[in-house]
Amino acid sequence: MSSKGKSAIPDVNGVIQQILQLLKLGRVDDAIAFCQQNINNYPQQLEFKIVLSHAYQQKGLFDEMLAVAQEAYDEASEIDASHFAAAVRYIECAIYCSQVGKAIYLNDKLAKQHSKDATKLAKIAELYLHLGQHQKVTKIHQKTVDLMPNNPIYLYNLAAAKINTGELLDSQKLLKRLIQIAPKDFDAYNMRSGLTTANQEKNHTVELQKLLLQNPNNSKAAITLGFALAKEYEDLGDHQKSWPYLQNANTTRRNNLSYRIENDVDSIKHIMKTINQDTLSQSETSNSKHAPIFIVGLPRSGTTLTDRILSSHIQVSSLGEINALAFALMHCVGEHKGKNQLIEKSVKINFNELAKKYTQATRGYGMTEKYLIDKTPLNFLYLGIIKKAFPSAKIIHVKRHPMDSCYAIYKTLFRMGYPFSYSLGDLASYYISYTKIMQHWEKCFDNAFYELNYEDLVNDTENTAKKLLDYCQLKWTPEVLAMQKNNTPTATASAVQVRQNIYTTSVAKWKNHSKQLQGLKFQLEQAGINCD
């Protein structure tokens, strides 16, 4: 029997599940109150502070989120200097609050404390990936494989990490080993197909077809093996065989998602309605002198190629695809209820504060070059915000032929994001919305951005690159044309292609499937988009 005035220790996991259910239902205030009650009653149970930080994050209260995560971390350190859950959560919150340098320092510390625990090292590698520390990602994943050599997940993670760092032969060897150990790891086959160009002497089509037939009701097999077969048959020039696999893989992937294209279309409409010349003129532009380079556009439009050319300049380095702008914006907006309110409040924030947070985050990655590239394609949604926060920013919009652009997206199985890419109807709707918002930004600002055509870049690389550097106020250097020698890691769907010389074979590739893409073309043209 417990003594009077003291509460019995609760079923912590059970209570945590109740709180998480409240968050899932959107009852954030109730979840916060329940957390605080349990923290008061059971202060030694750090799990309640950790989950409270999640509740604050969902409400948009980033300062409170970071403060309670730090409390849990500090208290955990007094009990157990290597308390893993508290450390991980504090690192996550530091990232969300633009404290990237601190997050890297804390993750380095965590990696030393748990150097013999493969499970924890895998999580540490995931954090390093979010922090853009690709060499460290590879190093940590190598440790997990050293500790557990036959673990399929760790082998796959290491193979993926080595693609990002350009160690393609090592990745191929790892995937071969992985497939031998786990012949039903379908992701491994898809990654393997993406590493090389199939030819008549060397391809995996027979093996992949056999595997697909052996797993007729497996949606994961239909998706990953389907994309792999479509890619290899396209390499072989057999477009008639390629398309059915591609279409089925996309349809299966789309059916597994709860995504609604209408939500994205409505959000883009709300951005255009809310962030316009009138509302922008009512807010004070930042006095920041910081001049980041933003490369925007749709995925698979040439943004990575553009990034590699620019980052081959001695004064420039690339941060890759990062969430620094989105996190800094949410931090500045603060408490909000849903996406629409976030958009509405974003135009009223302190843009000096946004610039400060974003600059703190990007400089925290540890790069010392004068100019840093943020190559997050969907930053085109934030161009109004970017122009207010960074008047001196260079914004490069990479544009590709509409049909090539959509086809390139449709034939890519993304690791995450871009849920509009698995249906031709969704793709057309998103492309139309993207076109409209880019036209909107042009109306809002004079010289809103520099438009770079992918076709010009691959067909007349030197002249196009010279114009690009001139826009960025960078002195011409021929080294930018040797971008295949650029050893900077990249974690995009183009990670393999950018290690090669510039090629033109992707231009007009959609025409190999012009019949199947006719509906997409009609939908774009009905919206006034020129597809000739």
Secondary structure per residue as TSV (DSSP state, phi and psi in degrees):
chain	resnum	aa	ss	phi	psi
A	1	M	-	360.0	134.8
A	2	S	-	-77.3	149.8
A	3	S	-	-71.9	156.6
A	4	K	T	-60.7	135.9
A	5	G	T	90.9	-6.1
A	6	K	-	-113.9	140.7
A	7	S	-	-94.7	142.8
A	8	A	-	-68.4	148.2
A	9	I	-	-63.7	127.3
A	10	P	-	-78.2	172.5
A	11	D	-	-75.4	91.7
A	12	V	H	-56.2	-47.8
A	13	N	H	-61.3	-39.2
A	14	G	H	-64.2	-43.4
A	15	V	H	-66.5	-41.2
A	16	I	H	-58.8	-41.6
A	17	Q	H	-63.2	-36.5
A	18	Q	H	-63.9	-41.9
A	19	I	H	-66.0	-43.3
A	20	L	H	-63.6	-34.5
A	21	Q	H	-65.8	-39.2
A	22	L	H	-60.6	-42.4
A	23	L	H	-64.6	-39.7
A	24	K	H	-62.2	-34.4
A	25	L	T	-83.3	-1.9
A	26	G	T	81.6	11.0
A	27	R	-	-90.7	66.7
A	28	V	H	-67.8	-43.1
A	29	D	H	-61.5	-40.4
A	30	D	H	-64.1	-40.2
A	31	A	H	-63.8	-42.6
A	32	I	H	-62.8	-45.4
A	33	A	H	-62.6	-40.7
A	34	F	H	-66.2	-40.5
A	35	C	H	-61.1	-49.6
A	36	Q	H	-62.2	-37.4
A	37	Q	H	-61.5	-45.2
A	38	N	H	-70.6	-32.7
A	39	I	H	-65.5	-40.9
A	40	N	H	-65.5	-39.9
A	41	N	H	-79.1	-33.3
A	42	Y	-	-134.0	66.6
A	43	P	T	-61.0	-21.0
A	44	Q	T	-79.0	-11.8
A	45	Q	-	-90.2	93.9
A	46	L	T	-66.4	-19.6
A	47	E	H	-58.3	-31.5
A	48	F	H	-69.2	-33.6
A	49	K	H	-72.2	-35.3
A	50	I	H	-64.3	-46.1
A	51	V	H	-71.8	-28.3
A	52	L	H	-62.9	-36.3
A	53	S	H	-62.6	-35.3
A	54	H	H	-66.5	-39.8
A	55	A	H	-64.1	-43.8
A	56	Y	H	-62.0	-38.8
A	57	Q	H	-62.6	-44.8
A	58	Q	H	-62.9	-29.7
A	59	K	H	-83.7	-11.6
A	60	G	T	89.0	14.3
A	61	L	-	-97.0	79.9
A	62	F	H	-69.3	-37.2
A	63	D	H	-64.1	-44.2
A	64	E	H	-65.0	-39.5
A	65	M	H	-57.2	-49.9
A	66	L	H	-65.3	-40.4
A	67	A	H	-62.6	-45.3
A	68	V	H	-73.4	-32.3
A	69	A	H	-66.4	-38.4
A	70	Q	H	-67.5	-39.3
A	71	E	H	-57.6	-47.8
A	72	A	H	-61.5	-40.7
A	73	Y	H	-65.5	-45.8
A	74	D	H	-64.5	-42.4
A	75	E	H	-68.0	-38.1
A	76	A	H	-63.6	-37.7
A	77	S	H	-64.0	-30.2
A	78	E	H	-70.5	-31.5
A	79	I	H	-88.9	-49.1
A	80	D	-	-148.4	108.1
A	81	A	T	-59.1	-19.3
A	82	S	T	-110.9	24.7
A	83	H	-	-56.6	112.0
A	84	F	H	-74.6	-49.9
A	85	A	H	-61.1	-42.6
A	86	A	H	-66.2	-38.9
A	87	A	H	-67.1	-44.5
A	88	V	H	-60.0	-45.1
A	89	R	H	-65.9	-38.0
A	90	Y	H	-64.7	-39.9
A	91	I	H	-63.7	-45.0
A	92	E	H	-58.3	-45.8
A	93	C	H	-66.6	-35.2
A	94	A	H	-62.7	-39.2
A	95	I	H	-63.0	-47.1
A	96	Y	H	-61.1	-30.3
A	97	C	T	-98.0	22.6
A	98	S	T	70.2	11.8
A	99	Q	-	-94.6	61.3
A	100	V	H	-65.0	-42.6
A	101	G	H	-58.9	-44.7
A	102	K	H	-63.0	-42.2
A	103	A	H	-61.5	-40.9
A	104	I	H	-64.0	-44.1
A	105	Y	H	-59.2	-46.2
A	106	L	H	-67.1	-36.5
A	107	N	H	-71.4	-34.7
A	108	D	H	-59.5	-43.6
A	109	K	H	-63.2	-42.5
A	110	L	H	-65.0	-38.7
A	111	A	H	-62.5	-37.3
A	112	K	H	-69.8	-37.8
A	113	Q	H	-70.1	-27.3
A	114	H	T	-122.3	37.7
A	115	S	T	-67.8	-10.7
A	116	K	T	-113.5	6.3
A	117	D	-	-112.6	104.1
A	118	A	H	-62.4	-39.8
A	119	T	H	-62.2	-45.9
A	120	K	H	-71.1	-35.2
A	121	L	H	-63.1	-35.8
A	122	A	H	-61.8	-39.3
A	123	K	H	-69.1	-38.8
A	124	I	H	-62.6	-40.0
A	125	A	H	-63.9	-38.1
A	126	E	H	-61.8	-41.4
A	127	L	H	-64.9	-41.7
A	128	Y	H	-60.5	-36.9
A	129	L	H	-62.6	-43.4
A	130	H	H	-64.5	-24.0
A	131	L	T	-94.4	6.0
A	132	G	T	68.1	20.6
A	133	Q	-	-96.2	70.9
A	134	H	H	-66.6	-35.0
A	135	Q	H	-64.6	-39.0
A	136	K	H	-69.5	-35.4
A	137	V	H	-57.3	-49.0
A	138	T	H	-62.4	-43.1
A	139	K	H	-61.3	-44.2
A	140	I	H	-69.3	-43.0
A	141	H	H	-63.1	-33.5
A	142	Q	H	-62.9	-38.3
A	143	K	H	-63.5	-40.9
A	144	T	H	-63.9	-37.9
A	145	V	H	-69.1	-37.9
A	146	D	H	-62.2	-37.6
A	147	L	H	-76.1	-36.6
A	148	M	S	-136.1	80.2
A	149	P	T	-61.5	-24.5
A	150	N	T	-108.7	17.7
A	151	N	-	-82.2	115.2
A	152	P	H	-60.2	-37.7
A	153	I	H	-64.4	-43.3
A	154	Y	H	-69.5	-36.0
A	155	L	H	-64.7	-42.7
A	156	Y	H	-63.6	-46.0
A	157	N	H	-59.8	-40.9
A	158	L	H	-67.6	-40.4
A	159	A	H	-61.3	-43.3
A	160	A	H	-64.5	-42.0
A	161	A	H	-62.6	-39.2
A	162	K	H	-71.2	-26.7
A	163	I	H	-65.1	-43.4
A	164	N	H	-62.6	-32.4
A	165	T	T	-94.6	5.4
A	166	G	T	83.8	11.5
A	167	E	-	-92.3	68.7
A	168	L	H	-70.5	-37.0
A	169	L	H	-66.0	-40.9
A	170	D	H	-61.2	-39.9
A	171	S	H	-63.8	-42.5
A	172	Q	H	-59.9	-42.2
A	173	K	H	-64.6	-41.0
A	174	L	H	-64.7	-41.0
A	175	L	H	-67.9	-37.2
A	176	K	H	-61.0	-44.4
A	177	R	H	-64.7	-41.8
A	178	L	H	-62.9	-44.4
A	179	I	H	-64.6	-34.1
A	180	Q	H	-66.2	-39.8
A	181	I	H	-76.7	-41.9
A	182	A	-	-130.4	79.9
A	183	P	T	-64.6	-9.6
A	184	K	T	-107.8	20.1
A	185	D	-	-85.0	86.7
A	186	F	H	-64.4	-30.6
A	187	D	H	-59.3	-34.1
A	188	A	H	-64.2	-39.8
A	189	Y	H	-64.4	-41.1
A	190	N	H	-64.9	-43.2
A	191	M	H	-64.3	-39.5
A	192	R	H	-61.9	-42.2
A	193	S	H	-64.3	-29.9
A	194	G	H	-77.2	-12.5
A	195	L	H	-83.1	-24.9
A	196	T	S	-135.2	165.5
A	197	T	-	-94.7	121.0
A	198	A	-	-68.6	145.3
A	199	N	-	-138.2	176.1
A	200	Q	S	-61.6	-32.8
A	201	E	S	-80.0	-30.9
A	202	K	S	-138.2	105.3
A	203	N	-	-155.1	172.3
A	204	H	-	-119.7	18.8
A	205	T	H	-61.3	-42.8
A	206	V	H	-63.9	-46.5
A	207	E	H	-60.8	-44.6
A	208	L	H	-67.5	-41.4
A	209	Q	H	-62.1	-44.1
A	210	K	H	-60.5	-44.2
A	211	L	H	-64.5	-38.8
A	212	L	H	-66.0	-41.3
A	213	L	H	-65.8	-30.7
A	214	Q	H	-75.9	-13.1
A	215	N	-	-130.2	62.7
A	216	P	T	-66.8	-27.1
A	217	N	T	-110.2	20.5
A	218	N	-	-102.3	108.6
A	219	S	H	-65.4	-34.4
A	220	K	H	-62.1	-41.2
A	221	A	H	-65.6	-43.5
A	222	A	H	-60.0	-37.7
A	223	I	H	-74.8	-60.5
A	224	T	H	-70.1	-42.8
A	225	L	H	-71.2	-33.4
A	226	G	H	-63.2	-45.4
A	227	F	H	-63.1	-38.7
A	228	A	H	-64.7	-45.6
A	229	L	H	-65.1	-41.7
A	230	A	H	-60.1	-41.2
A	231	K	H	-66.9	-44.6
A	232	E	H	-69.2	-39.2
A	233	Y	H	-66.9	-34.3
A	234	E	H	-64.4	-42.6
A	235	D	H	-56.3	-38.1
A	236	L	T	-80.2	-6.3
A	237	G	T	81.3	9.9
A	238	D	-	-96.8	78.1
A	239	H	H	-72.2	-25.2
A	240	Q	H	-65.8	-36.9
A	241	K	H	-80.9	-29.9
A	242	S	H	-65.1	-45.7
A	243	W	H	-60.6	-47.7
A	244	P	H	-57.7	-38.2
A	245	Y	H	-66.2	-41.7
A	246	L	H	-64.7	-46.0
A	247	Q	H	-63.6	-45.4
A	248	N	H	-65.3	-39.8
A	249	A	H	-63.7	-43.6
A	250	N	H	-65.7	-43.9
A	251	T	H	-62.3	-42.3
A	252	T	H	-64.4	-44.0
A	253	R	H	-61.9	-44.0
A	254	R	H	-63.1	-40.1
A	255	N	H	-66.6	-20.3
A	256	N	T	-88.0	-2.5
A	257	L	-	-105.1	149.4
A	258	S	-	-97.8	12.6
A	259	Y	-	-63.5	142.2
A	260	R	-	-123.7	116.9
A	261	I	H	-60.3	-29.0
A	262	E	H	-59.0	-33.0
A	263	N	H	-64.2	-43.3
A	264	D	H	-69.3	-41.9
A	265	V	H	-61.7	-43.9
A	266	D	H	-65.2	-38.1
A	267	S	H	-64.1	-42.4
A	268	I	H	-65.0	-39.7
A	269	K	H	-61.1	-41.1
A	270	H	H	-68.1	-35.8
A	271	I	H	-61.2	-47.0
A	272	M	H	-65.6	-37.4
A	273	K	H	-69.8	-36.3
A	274	T	H	-90.1	-40.2
A	275	I	S	-106.6	94.5
A	276	N	S	-135.7	-175.1
A	277	Q	H	-57.9	-40.0
A	278	D	H	-67.0	-51.1
A	279	T	H	-69.0	-36.0
A	280	L	H	-66.6	-34.7
A	281	S	H	-70.1	-19.4
A	282	Q	T	-86.3	-9.2
A	283	S	S	-108.5	152.7
A	284	E	-	-84.9	127.7
A	285	T	-	-70.3	142.6
A	286	S	-	-62.0	151.7
A	287	N	-	-98.8	17.3
A	288	S	-	-62.6	135.8
A	289	K	-	-96.8	-2.5
A	290	H	-	-63.5	137.9
A	291	A	-	-127.3	71.2
A	292	P	-	-69.0	161.7
A	293	I	E	-109.4	122.5
A	294	F	E	-108.1	127.1
A	295	I	E	-109.7	118.8
A	296	V	E	-126.7	166.8
A	297	G	S	148.1	-172.5
A	298	L	S	-81.2	156.3
A	299	P	T	-61.7	151.0
A	300	R	T	66.2	24.5
A	301	S	S	-101.9	-3.6
A	302	G	S	111.8	9.9
A	303	T	H	-65.5	-38.1
A	304	T	H	-68.7	-40.8
A	305	L	H	-60.7	-45.1
A	306	T	H	-60.6	-43.1
A	307	D	H	-60.5	-42.5
A	308	R	H	-67.6	-38.3
A	309	I	H	-64.1	-50.2
A	310	L	H	-65.1	-41.6
A	311	S	H	-75.3	-3.8
A	312	S	T	-81.6	-7.2
A	313	H	S	-78.1	141.8
A	314	I	T	-62.2	-25.2
A	315	Q	T	-93.5	2.3
A	316	V	E	-126.0	142.7
A	317	S	E	-136.9	153.8
A	318	S	E	-106.6	134.8
A	319	L	-	-88.1	-10.7
A	320	G	-	77.1	-153.6
A	321	E	S	-92.6	112.6
A	322	I	-	-128.3	163.3
A	323	N	-	-104.7	14.8
A	324	A	H	-57.4	-40.9
A	325	L	H	-68.5	-45.5
A	326	A	H	-62.7	-43.2
A	327	F	H	-65.1	-44.0
A	328	A	H	-63.7	-38.4
A	329	L	H	-65.1	-46.7
A	330	M	H	-62.8	-36.9
A	331	H	H	-62.9	-44.8
A	332	C	H	-70.2	-35.1
A	333	V	H	-67.1	-41.3
A	334	G	-	77.4	-147.5
A	335	E	S	-60.7	132.3
A	336	H	-	-155.5	157.9
A	337	K	S	-116.3	93.7
A	338	G	H	87.9	169.8
A	339	K	H	-64.4	-40.6
A	340	N	H	-63.5	-41.6
A	341	Q	H	-68.8	-34.0
A	342	L	H	-59.8	-44.5
A	343	I	H	-62.2	-46.2
A	344	E	H	-62.9	-38.9
A	345	K	H	-79.9	-20.7
A	346	S	H	-65.1	-29.9
A	347	V	T	-79.5	-9.4
A	348	K	T	-106.8	6.3
A	349	I	S	-75.8	172.2
A	350	N	-	-83.6	107.0
A	351	F	H	-72.3	-23.0
A	352	N	H	-63.8	-40.4
A	353	E	H	-68.1	-39.9
A	354	L	H	-61.7	-45.8
A	355	A	H	-60.4	-40.6
A	356	K	H	-63.5	-46.8
A	357	K	H	-65.9	-44.3
A	358	Y	H	-63.4	-43.8
A	359	T	H	-64.9	-40.2
A	360	Q	H	-59.8	-43.2
A	361	A	H	-64.6	-50.2
A	362	T	H	-68.4	-36.3
A	363	R	H	-72.3	-20.4
A	364	G	T	-68.3	-17.1
A	365	Y	T	-70.6	-13.1
A	366	G	-	93.1	9.6
A	367	M	-	-88.3	137.5
A	368	T	-	-105.9	-3.8
A	369	E	S	-62.5	155.5
A	370	K	S	-64.4	-39.6
A	371	Y	E	-118.3	133.8
A	372	L	E	-116.2	137.1
A	373	I	E	-97.5	131.4
A	374	D	E	-105.4	105.9
A	375	K	-	-104.7	56.8
A	376	T	-	-99.5	105.4
A	377	P	G	-52.1	-44.7
A	378	L	G	-78.4	7.9
A	379	N	G	-62.8	-8.1
A	380	F	G	-62.2	-20.3
A	381	L	G	-69.1	-23.2
A	382	Y	G	-107.5	15.5
A	383	L	H	-59.1	-35.7
A	384	G	H	-62.2	-40.9
A	385	I	H	-68.4	-43.4
A	386	I	H	-59.7	-44.4
A	387	K	H	-64.0	-32.8
A	388	K	H	-76.9	-34.2
A	389	A	H	-83.1	-33.7
A	390	F	-	-133.0	82.3
A	391	P	T	-58.1	-25.5
A	392	S	T	-95.9	3.0
A	393	A	-	-63.1	148.6
A	394	K	E	-102.6	123.3
A	395	I	E	-116.6	119.5
A	396	I	E	-112.5	118.5
A	397	H	E	-100.0	112.6
A	398	V	E	-91.6	121.5
A	399	K	E	-120.3	142.1
A	400	R	-	-128.4	158.8
A	401	H	-	-48.6	131.2
A	402	P	H	-51.6	-43.4
A	403	M	H	-72.2	-41.6
A	404	D	H	-63.1	-40.2
A	405	S	H	-60.8	-49.9
A	406	C	H	-67.3	-40.8
A	407	Y	H	-64.6	-41.3
A	408	A	H	-61.4	-36.9
A	409	I	H	-69.9	-45.3
A	410	Y	H	-61.5	-31.6
A	411	K	T	-92.1	11.8
A	412	T	-	-111.8	129.5
A	413	L	-	-94.2	103.3
A	414	F	-	-78.5	145.2
A	415	R	S	-66.7	-34.7
A	416	M	S	-158.5	157.9
A	417	G	S	77.3	179.9
A	418	Y	-	54.1	52.0
A	419	P	G	-66.9	-14.0
A	420	F	G	-73.9	-5.3
A	421	S	G	-84.8	-5.1
A	422	Y	G	-104.4	10.0
A	423	S	-	-141.9	131.9
A	424	L	H	-64.3	-34.2
A	425	G	H	-66.0	-45.5
A	426	D	H	-61.5	-42.9
A	427	L	H	-59.7	-45.4
A	428	A	H	-62.3	-44.7
A	429	S	H	-62.0	-42.4
A	430	Y	H	-68.6	-41.6
A	431	Y	H	-61.8	-39.9
A	432	I	H	-63.5	-43.7
A	433	S	H	-64.9	-40.2
A	434	Y	H	-61.3	-43.2
A	435	T	H	-61.8	-42.8
A	436	K	H	-64.6	-41.4
A	437	I	H	-72.1	-32.3
A	438	M	H	-66.6	-37.6
A	439	Q	H	-66.1	-35.5
A	440	H	H	-62.1	-45.4
A	441	W	H	-65.0	-34.9
A	442	E	H	-61.9	-36.7
A	443	K	H	-72.9	-31.3
A	444	C	H	-74.4	-32.3
A	445	F	S	-133.0	142.6
A	446	D	T	-75.5	135.5
A	447	N	T	50.7	51.8
A	448	A	-	-59.8	-35.0
A	449	F	-	-162.1	168.8
A	450	Y	E	-99.0	122.5
A	451	E	E	-92.9	124.8
A	452	L	E	-118.9	123.4
A	453	N	E	-89.2	128.6
A	454	Y	H	-57.5	-42.3
A	455	E	H	-61.7	-39.4
A	456	D	H	-64.6	-38.7
A	457	L	H	-64.3	-39.6
A	458	V	H	-87.6	-25.7
A	459	N	H	-89.2	-28.7
A	460	D	S	-139.9	65.2
A	461	T	H	-60.6	-47.5
A	462	E	H	-63.8	-50.0
A	463	N	H	-65.0	-38.9
A	464	T	H	-67.4	-40.0
A	465	A	H	-66.3	-36.6
A	466	K	H	-63.2	-43.4
A	467	K	H	-64.6	-38.1
A	468	L	H	-64.1	-47.1
A	469	L	H	-64.5	-36.5
A	470	D	H	-62.8	-41.4
A	471	Y	H	-62.0	-39.5
A	472	C	T	-80.7	2.0
A	473	Q	T	57.7	43.8
A	474	L	-	-113.2	140.0
A	475	K	-	-69.5	137.6
A	476	W	-	-62.9	136.5
A	477	T	-	-144.5	129.2
A	478	P	G	-64.8	-15.2
A	479	E	G	-58.9	-26.1
A	480	V	G	-66.6	-19.7
A	481	L	G	-80.8	-12.4
A	482	A	G	-100.2	45.2
A	483	M	G	-64.4	-20.4
A	484	Q	G	-68.0	-15.8
A	485	K	G	-89.3	-6.2
A	486	N	-	-68.7	115.8
A	487	N	-	-95.0	13.2
A	488	T	-	-64.2	132.1
A	489	P	-	-61.9	151.7
A	490	T	-	-144.3	133.3
A	491	A	-	-114.9	56.1
A	492	T	S	-122.3	173.2
A	493	A	T	-65.3	-13.2
A	494	S	T	-99.9	16.3
A	495	A	T	-58.3	-33.6
A	496	V	T	-79.6	-46.2
A	497	Q	G	-61.1	-36.7
A	498	V	G	-75.1	-4.5
A	499	R	G	-85.9	-3.1
A	500	Q	S	-104.3	169.7
A	501	N	-	-66.9	155.3
A	502	I	-	-63.6	134.3
A	503	Y	-	-130.2	159.2
A	504	T	-	-111.3	4.8
A	505	T	T	-69.9	-12.6
A	506	S	T	-86.6	-8.0
A	507	V	T	-72.9	130.2
A	508	A	T	63.9	23.3
A	509	K	G	-68.1	-24.6
A	510	W	G	-60.1	-24.6
A	511	K	G	-65.5	-19.0
A	512	N	G	-65.7	-19.0
A	513	H	G	-128.2	36.3
A	514	S	T	-59.9	-35.6
A	515	K	T	-65.5	-47.2
A	516	Q	T	-68.9	-25.9
A	517	L	T	-97.2	9.3
A	518	Q	H	-61.8	-40.0
A	519	G	H	-63.5	-41.0
A	520	L	H	-61.6	-46.1
A	521	K	H	-61.4	-43.0
A	522	F	H	-62.6	-42.2
A	523	Q	H	-63.8	-40.9
A	524	L	H	-67.2	-43.6
A	525	E	H	-67.1	-33.9
A	526	Q	H	-62.9	-26.0
A	527	A	T	-89.4	5.1
A	528	G	T	88.4	15.4
A	529	I	-	-93.6	125.2
A	530	N	-	-76.4	117.7
A	531	C	-	-109.4	10.3
A	532	D	-	-78.1	360.0
